Amino acid sequence: MAIVGGIVISWLRAAPRRLFIALTTIEFILLILFMLPKNATSFWSWFFDPNAELAAGATFSSVQLIAIALTWFAVAWRATTNRLRVYAWAVMLIFMLLAVDEYYALHETILQWRAYYAGVGLALLLATVAIFRFVIRGHYRLMLLLLGGISVMGLGGVAVEIMSNQHRFEIGSYRINFIGCDQFFLGIDCNSLNFAEEFLEMHGATIILVTLLYYLHTTSLATWRPGRRIIAGGSAVWAAWLLGSLWLLPTAQGLLLADSIQAQYLDGDLSLVRYDVSQHIAAPGDTLDVSLYFRANRFLDADYSLSVMLFAQPTVESIAQSDLLLGEWKYPSRAWLPGLMVRNDVRLHLPDDLPASRSYQLVARVWQGEWPSGVAIDATDRAVTFNDTLILEDIPVLTGDTPPPPPMTSDYHFADGIRLVGYDVPRTVTPGESVTVNFWWATAQAIDRNLTQFIHLVPVDGAAEDFIGFDRQPFDGAFPTADWPADMTVRDEWTLQLPDDMPPGDYRVQVGLYDATTIERAAVTNGDGTPIADNSIPLVTIHSRAS
């Protein structure tokens, strides 16, 4: 590298030479800071790790690459031939994509990305030779510097990356075994080469950047002066975006777009302060996108993980689950700056056969180490299912289909916005048998409290207090009324187990709703607004025959 640096310095003029020395100095400073002994779980160990996405090295490299793209823009702007202009535009787009990928690691989502990158690098080398041979003649030193910079970047970005991560170079189904490393390379542990990968990419980008600036400076002073401002200004804006999107944007998004929530962990060192769900009513097969905004209140000394799950009610059975490292692998929790929110995005896929006309608890759980070592919730403004599992909200799941019409229609209005619009009750029953009854419910508004339904079989010829009673939440607790959305119509099926000693005779079926915490019945009227006596609706009379 020293030889390469000496050649670059000797071939450049004053301004590009000074820039080369400045950028190379920054690279060495980053290398020294990386190699200094640090606590392995500290913020600084992450920030100066050249392999850490979003950290200092990735930010510096991304800004370098965007500066190269802007420099190619300046070259294209003043190009005197169409061939040079097309070449400059194409290379500009390549380096713009590299700048985005360097910071956001988009290549991790591409299968066999190394083969694609190697192919682009080879094409770039050949195109550069051609453009200097047939268009930009007489600048062979510049061509050699550009080729050298591209080669150094490729060496670090592909070859050393393959060896440091102990991969193999693959093109389709073909594997090139001589480009790779199983454990050691020339006596060097392959894993220890990972820092070299990043610094080679940085230095290659530095060579390319100063070479292009030298070209602009020597060939077109008219382009150099405004181009310099575009390059410097654009690079500064990109750097500000990278830093702001990591440390400031999530806080702004949380305050403006998400719902407030309070949950404290680790004796107040970690807080969940905001959350957002893509839809508050779902259907089987839907996908829920959940964003959770956590905040470290001091530097954390470990990396924590997050699980977001969907629980069935009332069984607390897990229906769907998604796990991730808090901050994802790019920005682990030990690297969080205190006082700033960090957005964590989770996607839950609901099964296609998920039972509908139900509501499910959307819950979050923070954990550390091996599953299931959960982190206890110290304080919260929400309900919990376990001491480490927080209920974010209940999600109603509906099919959107209207249930079949009821055999018997009705029009009873409860004060909470619930209507009983139909029912199906057998007219003859036998003591000791199981009887199926159905109720059709509709809502005029979202319901804000849980109500319990009662069914009383009151003997027509006996004392009213001798009724046979059945009580339960609608849908047996699987769809509490507090989760019922507006404009919904559903059918709830009950199975009543009649007592063996039920006396024969006629019984009046009375139904209603009440608050189980106060035992107060919900006020109900008929369709014309007339209050129902005792808030107990008389539906039909049934007959119990002798067993």
C-alpha positions in Angstrom: 0.0 0.0 0.0 2.9 2.4 0.7 4.2 1.8 -2.8 0.8 2.5 -4.3 0.5 5.6 -2.2 3.9 6.9 -3.3 3.0 6.4 -6.9 -0.3 8.3 -6.5 1.4 11.2 -4.7 4.1 11.5 -7.3 1.6 11.5 -10.2 -0.8 14.0 -8.7 -0.8 17.8 -8.5 -1.0 19.9 -5.3 -4.8 19.9 -4.6 -5.6 16.3 -5.4 -2.4 15.3 -3.6 -3.4 17.0 -0.5 -6.8 15.4 -0.6 -5.2 12.0 -1.1 -3.0 12.5 2.0 -6.0 13.7 4.0 -8.2 10.8 3.1 -5.4 8.3 3.6 -4.8 9.8 7.1 -8.5 9.4 8.0 -8.2 5.7 6.9 -5.2 5.2 9.1 -6.9 6.9 12.1 -9.9 4.6 11.7 -7.6 1.6 11.5 -5.7 2.7 14.7 -9.0 3.3 16.5 -10.2 -0.1 15.5 -7.1 -1.8 16.7 -7.0 -0.1 20.1 -8.1 -2.3 23.0 -11.8 -1.7 23.8 -14.6 -3.3 25.8 -16.1 -5.8 23.3 -19.6 -4.8 24.2 -19.2 -1.1 24.2 -20.4 1.6 21.8 -16.9 2.3 20.6 -16.1 -1.3 19.7 -19.1 -1.2 17.3 -18.5 2.4 16.0 -14.9 1.7 14.9 -15.5 -1.8 13.7 -14.8 -1.6 9.9 -17.2 -4.5 9.3 -20.1 -2.9 11.2 -22.8 -1.5 9.0 -24.0 2.0 9.8 -20.8 2.7 11.8 -17.9 5.1 11.1 -16.2 3.0 8.5 -19.3 2.3 6.5 -20.3 6.0 6.7 -16.9 7.2 5.5 -16.8 4.7 2.6 -20.4 5.6 1.6 -19.6 9.3 1.5 -16.4 8.5 -0.6 -18.5 6.5 -3.1 -21.2 9.2 -3.4 -18.4 11.8 -4.0 -17.0 9.6 -6.8 -20.5 9.4 -8.3 -20.9 13.2 -8.2 -17.5 13.6 -9.8 -18.6 11.3 -12.6 -21.6 13.6 -12.9 -19.3 16.5 -13.3 -17.4 14.6 -16.0 -20.6 13.8 -17.9 -21.8 17.4 -17.5 -18.9 18.8 -19.5 -18.1 15.7 -21.7 -17.3 16.6 -25.3 -18.3 13.3 -26.8 -21.4 11.1 -26.5 -19.2 8.1 -25.8 -17.6 9.7 -22.8 -20.9 11.1 -21.6 -22.6 7.6 -21.7 -19.6 6.0 -20.0 -19.6 8.7 -17.2 -23.3 8.4 -16.6 -23.1 4.6 -16.4 -20.2 4.7 -14.0 -22.0 7.4 -11.9 -25.0 5.1 -11.5 -22.7 2.2 -10.5 -21.1 4.3 -7.8 -24.4 5.7 -6.5 -25.6 2.1 -6.1 -22.4 1.2 -4.3 -22.7 4.2 -2.0 -26.2 3.1 -1.0 -25.2 -0.6 -0.7 -22.1 0.2 1.4 -24.2 1.7 4.1 -27.4 -0.2 3.9 -25.9 -3.6 2.9 -28.4 -4.3 0.2 -26.2 -7.0 -1.3 -27.0 -9.2 1.6 -30.4 -9.8 0.1 -28.9 -10.9 -3.3 -28.0 -14.5 -3.9 -24.4 -14.9 -5.2 -23.9 -11.2 -5.1 -20.1 -11.7 -5.3 -20.4 -13.0 -8.8 -22.5 -10.0 -9.9 -20.1 -7.6 -8.3 -17.0 -9.3 -9.8 -18.7 -9.1 -13.2 -19.5 -5.4 -12.9 -16.0 -4.7 -11.7 -14.5 -6.6 -14.7 -16.8 -4.7 -17.1 -15.8 -1.4 -15.5 -12.1 -2.2 -16.0 -12.6 -3.1 -19.7 -14.8 0.0 -20.3 -12.2 2.2 -18.6 -9.4 0.8 -20.8 -11.6 1.4 -23.9 -12.6 4.9 -23.0 -9.0 5.9 -22.4 -7.8 4.1 -25.6 -10.3 5.6 -28.0 -11.8 8.7 -26.3 -9.5 10.2 -23.7 -6.1 9.8 -25.3 -2.8 10.8 -23.8 -3.9 10.4 -20.1 -2.4 7.0 -19.5 -1.3 7.7 -16.0 -4.8 8.6 -15.1 -6.0 5.4 -16.7 -3.5 3.3 -14.6 -4.6 5.1 -11.4 -8.3 4.4 -12.1 -7.6 0.8 -13.0 -5.5 0.5 -9.9 -8.2 2.0 -7.7 -10.9 -0.2 -9.2 -8.7 -3.3 -8.7 -7.9 -2.5 -5.1 -11.7 -2.0 -4.4 -12.4 -5.3 -6.2 -9.6 -7.1 -4.3 -11.1 -6.0 -1.0 -14.8 -6.1 -1.9 -14.8 -9.6 -3.4 -11.6 -11.6 -3.0 -10.6 -10.7 0.6 -14.3 -10.7 1.6 -14.6 -14.3 0.4 -11.5 -15.4 2.3 -12.3 -13.5 5.5 -15.8 -15.0 5.7 -14.6 -18.5 4.5 -16.9 -18.5 1.5 -16.3 -19.8 -2.0 -16.7 -17.9 -5.2 -19.7 -19.2 -7.0 -21.2 -18.4 -10.4 -24.5 -20.2 -10.8 -23.8 -23.8 -10.0 -20.1 -23.5 -10.5 -17.7 -23.1 -7.5 -14.2 -21.8 -7.9 -12.3 -23.4 -5.0 -8.9 -21.7 -5.4 -10.6 -18.4 -4.5 -11.4 -19.0 -0.9 -10.1 -19.8 2.5 -11.0 -22.7 4.9 -9.1 -21.5 8.0 -5.7 -20.1 7.3 -4.1 -18.2 4.3 -0.3 -17.9 4.3 -0.4 -18.6 8.0 -3.0 -15.9 8.7 -6.3 -16.7 10.3 -8.9 -16.0 7.6 -11.3 -14.4 10.0 -8.7 -11.8 10.9 -8.7 -10.6 7.3 -12.1 -9.0 7.5 -10.7 -5.5 8.5 -8.4 -5.6 5.5 -11.4 -6.1 3.2 -13.0 -2.8 4.3 -9.7 -0.8 4.3 -8.8 -2.0 0.8 -12.3 -0.8 -0.4 -11.7 2.6 1.3 -8.3 3.0 -0.2 -9.3 2.0 -3.7 -12.2 4.5 -3.5 -9.7 7.2 -2.4 -7.5 6.5 -5.4 -10.4 6.7 -7.8 -11.8 9.9 -6.2 -8.5 11.9 -6.3 -7.8 10.6 -9.8 -11.1 11.9 -11.1 -10.7 15.2 -9.3 -7.2 15.5 -10.9 -8.7 14.9 -14.3 -11.3 17.6 -13.8 -8.8 20.0 -12.5 -6.4 19.5 -15.4 -8.8 19.3 -18.3 -11.5 21.8 -17.6 -11.2 24.6 -15.0 -14.6 25.8 -16.1 -16.0 22.5 -14.9 -13.7 22.2 -11.9 -15.0 25.2 -10.0 -18.8 24.5 -10.0 -18.1 20.8 -10.0 -16.1 21.1 -6.8 -19.0 22.8 -5.1 -21.4 20.1 -6.3 -19.2 17.3 -5.1 -18.5 18.9 -1.7 -22.1 19.9 -1.2 -23.6 16.7 -2.3 -21.2 14.7 -0.2 -22.0 16.8 2.9 -25.7 16.3 2.3 -25.3 12.6 1.9 -23.2 12.4 5.1 -25.9 14.4 7.0 -28.6 12.1 5.7 -26.7 8.9 6.8 -26.1 10.3 10.3 -29.6 11.8 10.6 -31.4 8.7 9.3 -29.6 6.6 11.9 -29.8 8.8 15.0 -32.5 11.5 14.4 -35.1 10.2 11.9 -36.4 7.3 14.1 -37.1 9.7 16.9 -39.0 12.1 14.6 -40.9 9.2 13.1 -41.8 7.8 16.5 -43.1 11.2 17.8 -45.1 12.0 14.7 -46.3 8.7 13.4 -46.5 6.1 16.2 -48.7 5.6 19.3 -47.4 6.2 22.7 -46.6 3.3 25.0 -44.5 3.0 28.2 -42.6 0.0 29.2 -39.4 0.0 31.3 -36.7 -2.7 31.3 -33.3 -3.2 33.0 -34.2 -0.9 36.0 -35.1 1.9 33.6 -32.0 1.6 31.3 -34.2 0.5 28.4 -37.6 1.8 27.4 -40.2 0.9 24.8 -41.8 4.3 24.1 -43.7 4.1 20.8 -45.2 1.5 18.5 -47.1 1.4 15.2 -49.1 -1.4 13.5 -49.9 -1.4 9.8 -53.5 -2.5 10.3 -55.7 -2.7 13.4 -58.1 -5.1 11.8 -56.8 -8.1 9.9 -58.0 -11.1 7.9 -56.5 -14.6 7.6 -53.5 -14.6 5.4 -52.7 -10.9 6.0 -49.3 -9.6 6.9 -48.9 -7.3 9.9 -46.0 -4.8 9.8 -45.1 -3.7 13.4 -42.7 -0.9 14.3 -41.4 -0.7 17.9 -39.5 2.3 19.0 -37.1 1.6 21.9 -34.8 4.0 23.7 -31.7 3.4 25.7 -31.5 5.7 28.7 -27.8 4.9 29.2 -25.2 2.9 27.3 -26.2 -0.7 27.3 -23.6 -3.4 28.0 -25.2 -6.2 26.0 -27.1 -7.0 22.8 -30.8 -7.8 23.3 -33.3 -9.5 21.1 -37.0 -8.9 20.4 -39.8 -11.3 19.7 -43.2 -10.1 18.5 -46.0 -12.7 18.6 -49.7 -13.1 18.1 -51.5 -15.0 20.9 -54.9 -16.6 20.7 -57.3 -15.7 23.4 -57.9 -16.9 26.0 -55.5 -19.8 25.6 -52.3 -17.7 25.0 -51.3 -20.0 22.2 -48.7 -18.5 19.8 -50.2 -18.2 16.3 -47.4 -16.2 14.6 -43.9 -15.1 15.7 -41.0 -13.0 14.4 -37.6 -12.7 16.1 -34.8 -10.2 15.6 -31.8 -8.7 17.3 -32.9 -5.3 18.7 -31.6 -2.8 16.2 -31.1 -5.7 13.9 -27.6 -6.9 13.2 -26.7 -3.6 11.7 -27.2 -1.5 14.8 -27.1 -3.7 18.0 -28.4 -2.3 21.2 -25.0 -2.0 22.8 -24.3 0.7 20.1 -27.4 2.8 20.9 -26.9 6.4 21.9 -28.8 7.2 25.1 -31.9 9.4 24.6 -32.5 8.6 21.0 -35.2 6.2 19.7 -34.3 3.2 17.6 -37.0 1.8 15.2 -37.3 -2.0 15.0 -39.5 -3.3 12.2 -41.1 -6.7 12.4 -43.3 -8.6 9.9 -45.9 -11.1 11.1 -47.6 -13.5 8.6 -51.0 -14.6 9.6 -51.9 -18.2 8.7 -54.4 -18.6 5.8 -56.5 -20.9 8.0 -56.4 -18.7 11.0 -59.9 -18.8 12.7 -61.8 -15.6 12.1 -64.3 -13.7 14.2 -61.7 -13.8 16.9 -59.2 -11.3 18.3 -55.6 -12.0 19.0 -53.1 -10.4 21.4 -50.2 -8.7 19.7 -47.4 -9.0 22.2 -43.7 -8.0 22.5 -41.0 -9.7 24.5 -37.4 -8.6 25.0 -34.8 -11.3 25.7 -31.1 -11.8 25.9 -28.9 -14.8 25.4 -30.5 -18.1 24.8 -34.2 -18.4 24.4 -36.4 -18.2 26.5 -34.4 -15.9 28.9 -36.8 -13.0 28.9 -36.1 -9.5 30.3 -38.6 -8.7 33.0 -40.8 -5.6 32.5 -40.3 -3.3 35.5 -43.2 -0.9 34.8 -45.7 -0.4 32.0 -49.0 1.3 31.2 -50.2 -1.8 29.3 -51.4 -5.3 30.4 -48.9 -8.2 30.4 -49.4 -11.9 29.9 -46.2 -12.8 31.7 -43.7 -10.7 33.5 -41.6 -10.4 30.3 -44.4 -10.3 27.7 -46.2 -7.0 27.0 -49.6 -6.8 25.2 -49.4 -4.0 22.6 -53.0 -4.3 21.5 -55.6 -6.8 20.4 -56.1 -7.4 16.7 -59.6 -8.5 15.5 -59.4 -11.0 12.7 -62.5 -11.0 10.4 -63.1 -12.5 7.0 -65.2 -9.6 5.6 -68.0 -12.1 4.8 -71.4 -11.5 6.2 -72.7 -14.4 8.2 -75.8 -16.2 6.9 -79.1 -14.5 7.9 -80.6 -15.6 11.3 -83.8 -17.7 11.4 -85.2 -15.1 13.8 -84.5 -11.4 13.4 -84.5 -8.9 16.2 -83.6 -5.3 16.8 -82.3 -4.6 20.3 -79.8 -1.8 21.0 -77.3 -1.7 23.9 -76.0 1.6 25.1 -72.4 0.6 24.2 -73.2 0.5 20.5 -73.9 -3.3 20.3 -77.1 -4.6 18.6 -78.7 -8.0 18.8 -80.0 -8.5 15.3 -80.9 -12.2 15.3 -80.9 -15.5 17.1 -81.5 -19.2 16.7 -82.8 -21.1 19.7 -84.5 -24.6 19.6 -88.1 -24.6 20.8 -88.0 -28.0 22.4 -85.2 -29.3 24.7 -84.6 -32.4 26.8 -83.0 -32.3 30.3 -79.3 -33.4 30.3 -78.7 -32.7 26.5 -76.4 -30.2 24.9 -78.2 -27.5 23.1 -76.7 -25.2 20.4 -77.9 -21.6 20.3 -76.7 -18.8 18.0 -76.7 -15.0 18.3 -76.1 -12.5 15.6 -74.4 -9.3 16.9 -73.8 -6.0 15.0 -71.8 -2.9 16.1 -72.5 0.7 15.3 -69.2 1.8 16.8 -66.0 0.4 18.3 -66.8 -1.1 21.7 -64.6 0.1 24.6 -65.3 -2.4 27.4 -65.6 -6.1 27.9 -69.1 -7.4 28.5 -70.3 -10.8 29.5 -73.5 -12.4 28.1 -76.1 -14.1 30.3 -78.8 -16.6 29.2 -81.6 -17.2 31.7 -84.2 -19.9 31.3 -87.0 -18.6 33.5 -89.9 -21.0 34.2 -93.1 -19.6 33.0 -95.2 -21.2 35.7 -92.6 -21.0 38.5 -90.7 -18.4 40.5 -88.5 -16.0 38.6 -85.6 -16.7 40.9 -85.6 -20.4 39.9 -84.1 -19.7 36.5 -81.4 -21.8 35.0 -78.5 -19.5 34.1 -75.6 -19.6 31.7 -72.9 -16.9 31.7 -69.8 -16.4 29.5 -68.1 -13.8 27.3 -69.2 -13.8 23.7 -67.2 -16.3 21.7 -66.1 -17.9 25.0 -63.5 -15.2 25.5 -61.9 -15.6 22.1 -63.3 -12.3 20.9 -63.9 -10.0 23.8 -66.4 -7.2 23.2 -63.7 -4.6 23.9 -62.1 -5.7 20.6 -65.2 -5.4 18.5 -64.7 -2.8 15.7 -67.4 -0.6 14.3 -69.7 -1.8 11.5 -69.2 -5.5 12.2 -71.8 -8.3 12.0 -70.8 -11.7 13.5 -72.5 -14.9 14.6 -71.7 -16.4 18.0 -72.5 -20.1 18.7 -73.1 -21.4 22.2 -73.4 -24.9 23.5 -75.6 -25.1 26.6 -75.4 -28.1 28.8 -78.8 -28.5 30.3 -79.0 -30.0 33.8 -80.2 -33.5 34.2 -82.8 -32.5 36.8 -84.4 -29.7 34.7 -88.1 -29.8 35.4 -90.4 -30.3 32.4 -92.4 -27.3 31.3 -92.2 -24.0 29.5 -89.2 -21.6 29.9 -88.8 -18.0 28.8 -85.4 -17.4 27.3 -84.0 -14.1 28.6 -80.6 -12.7 27.5 -78.5 -9.6 28.1 -75.0 -8.3 28.7 -73.3 -7.1 31.9 -70.0 -5.8 33.1 -68.3 -8.6 35.1 -66.3 -6.2 37.2 -69.4 -4.3 38.5 -72.1 -6.9 37.8 -74.1 -4.1 36.3 -76.2 -4.9 33.3 -75.8 -3.0 30.0 -78.8 -0.8 29.3 -80.8 -2.0 26.3 -83.8 -0.8 24.3 -85.9 -2.2 21.5 -86.0 -0.8 18.0 -88.2 2.1 18.8 -86.1 3.2 21.9 -88.3 1.6 24.6 -86.2 0.5 27.5 -86.2 -3.3 28.2 -87.3 -4.2 31.7 -84.4 -5.2 34.0 -82.2 -4.9 30.8 -83.1 -8.6 30.2 -84.4 -9.3 26.7 -87.2 -11.8 26.4 -86.6 -13.8 23.3 -88.8 -16.9 23.0 -90.5 -19.5 25.0 -89.1 -23.1 24.9 -90.5 -26.3 26.2 -88.6 -28.9 28.2 -90.1 -32.3 27.7 -89.8 -35.0 30.3 -86.6 -37.1 30.0 
